[in-house]
Amino acid sequence: MRIFKASVIVAAVSLGTPAFVQAQGAPPQSEAQKPSAQSSTVIRSIQVVDVRDLQPTVRSKVDEIVAHTSEEDMQSLRNSIDATPEAASALKAKGLRSAQVVAINIADGVLTLFAKTA
């Protein structure tokens, strides 16, 4: 897979769970979720995960982040996904669209797209 860069704001979720990327402009939920701006992040691979397949504790963290993300910020996130051919292709390969993505995670060069399929 070709390496590409994505501009992001990372909000770390406490208790050792993954760092979820919120759409730019989304406020942090607590001190443990304070964002750290990064000018660019190198993405080496992309995976798509159905939120229903997550462990309940991680799923509840995703749901909490989604609940505190404005529709405008969610749309901005989805527009960024659509503008990134590699991410759009990864979704299409799973039969999904960016409109189903509710959160993303970037860790160790892996972009994870969390989608709700139902």
Number of C-alpha atoms within 10 A of each C-alpha: 8 7 10 15 13 16 13 20 20 23 26 23 22 13 8 8 11 17 17 23 23 27 24 18 12 18 15 18 15 12 11 12 16 15 21 11 12 11 10 12 17 16 19 14 18 19 15 18 18 16 22 13 11 13 9 11 10 17 16 13 16 20 15 12 20 15 11 13 20 14 12 13 15 20 16 16 23 21 13 18 22 17 11 14 12 18 22 17 16 17 23 12 11 11 9 17 19 20 16 16 23 23 23 23 20 21 14 10 16 15 21 19 25 24 21 15 14 7
